[in-house]
Amino acid sequence: MSPAGDYLHRRGIHCESACQCNILAAGGHEVDEDVVFGLDGGFGFSFYPSSGGAPDIVVGKQAIMPLRAVRLMGVEVGAHTPRSDKGLMKLLESAPAVMARVDLGLLPHWGMAGRTSFGGYFVNVVRAVDGDAFEVSDPAFDAPVVVSADALDAARSSRASPPLNPDWRVYVFGPQRSAPRLDRVGPVAVRNLCREVLKPGSRNLGVPGMRTLASAAMSWPESKHGEVEDVDLAGNVVVRDALSRQLLHLGRQIESFGTGGGLFRPIIGRFLTKVSEAAGDPRYAEPAQLFFESGRIWQTLGAALLERGAADSRGELTSLAQEVADAVRSAAELEKRALSALVTL
């Protein structure tokens, strides 16, 4: 690819898939975000407990930037770790955009001031601005934003989100050479998904990880205590109960980033529907509906957490933690049913 000025910012649902789609589109190749998400094979669940009053981290994927979808399209992707503005600018000389992994909590336009960290987020860096800033295409926003070079460096180098630290990683995409045959590669991606989510080899991943989260939520009233600093949705610094911060943090992850519980599950449902149509096999339809139902459970939970997570009553917060456990268990059972049905295909 070459910097022909053809990059067009578009909103997306999943940062990683949307960024890839926007870069591919700049090269003249329109690819559906649902298909990229499904073929990439990163879907699933990850739970990372944090020590002390810090909020536990929940992610609706099990692999970050696996690059399986673009490999199926014959796209060569180069991984780099430029640790300076000049290094990033150099990469932009030969690409319409560079895909960068960042700590979302340190991106100024999110207004979190570093008090919430999530190092598994992606944006496309499009061009340098006045030598000390970059135009950034963040798929969660309606238009590109300008981020200072210092702020972008801080977000790319953050060590505040282990084990999801960005570690300066950026990716440069080559031209697309082929279009994936969904009738052929879709069923293979589904089989891989079933194996990795049902039996991931770790109690913190996949369906076992959801059950671990449910158990952890029951202990939050004891493990998350004391007053801590947080940032509200307007970007204002506030002091709140550690349990309240945990519940709000999970709500934001479900509805905005991270777990994508209310977002990723419907995407995988739509992917399964498209595989069903491409392969002419209606048996994918019922598992797709189960993922849509799971998505509704996550969305309902996320809305409840954002609406009630700032409550002053410790009793109300404890009750809400119980609701988290119940909802996650219900979603886990639905997803296990869906995946178990897909295994037979």
Secondary structure, DSSP 8 states (H G I E B T S, - for coil): ----S-------SSHHHHHHHHHHHHTT----HHHHHHHHT-EEEEEE--STTS--EEEEES-SS--HHHHHTT--EEEE---SHHHHHHHHTTSS-EEEEE-GGG-GGGT-TTSS--TTEEEEEEEEETTTEEEEE-TTSSS-EEEEHHHHHHHHH--SSTT---TT-EEEE--------HHHHHHHHHHHHHHHHHS-SSTTBHHHHHHHHHHHHHHHHHHS-SEEEEE-TTS-EEEEEHHHHHHHHHHHHHHTSTT-HHHHHHHHHHHHHHHHHHHT-GGGHHHHHHHHHHHHHHHHHHHHHHHHTT-S-HHHHHHHHHHHHHHHHHHHHHHHHHHHHHHT-
